[in-house]
Amino acid sequence: MSAEWYRYAVYFSPRSDEPLAEFGRRWFGFDTETRKPVENAWDIPTGIIRTPARYGFHATLKAPFRLRRGRSEAELFAAVENLAAEQAPVPLGQLIPKPLGSFMTLQQALPDDRVDALAFTCVRDLDLFRDPLTEEEQDAIFDKGITRRQKANVFTWGYPYVGEDYVFHMTLTSILAPQELPRWQEKVIEWGADYLRKPVTLRDLCIFAQKEPKAPFHLIARFPLRG
């Protein structure tokens, strides 16, 4: 196991020259590729974006995991690169602001099964690299009030929201009160008008990693989909 990183994850994150990436930079106030602050950020209170900012501007394909004992970072990178080589780019269409539970997110305007299938392929084919959750970690997830099927997902895949429970989304806010959700939805519509109009394509599998619990995630590798 790499001594440098505590956990890894496989995400979608737009390429730096895409309008969606510019939206992410202005929303969070930093560049997810470099973690460097930007000068043209929108004035959003820190508390609104504190939780998602730790993970960077992304959509989850395989949720954060510790590397299994006996597996190396080089093996993980090779597996993700090989997986990307077998998968075709996935058209996501237009992304629109939409609540997911108590969070404001970007979701597909017209969801389809292709991104769901890609996400489950990542979950399934990369699971041999995932260190099992501890009982304490499982209990912390169960305390969130998840369904029986989602509990089964935790036992099998280490994360509740996979398979039938997966929703492609890019989280924009921390937990919001119900009355706050419409306000921030309107903000995204207003500020994102110039950046969210263009259809988006998922072109890469991105490996993110964090150095210690609660530390920010960094984008450490990007592998183009070439299938």
Buried (B, 14 or more C-beta within 10 A) or exposed (E): BBEEBBBBBBBBBBBBEBBBBBBBBBBBBBBBBEEEEBEEEBEBEEEBBEEBBEBBBBBBBBBBBBBBEEBEBEBBBEBBBEBBEEBEBBEBBEBBBBBBEEBBBBBBEEEEEBBBEBBBBBBBBBBEBBBEBEEEEBEEBEEEEBEEEBBBBBEEBBBBBBBEBBBBBBBBBBEBEEEBBEEBBEBBEEBBEEBBEEEBBBBBBBBBBBEEEEEBBBBBBBBEBEE
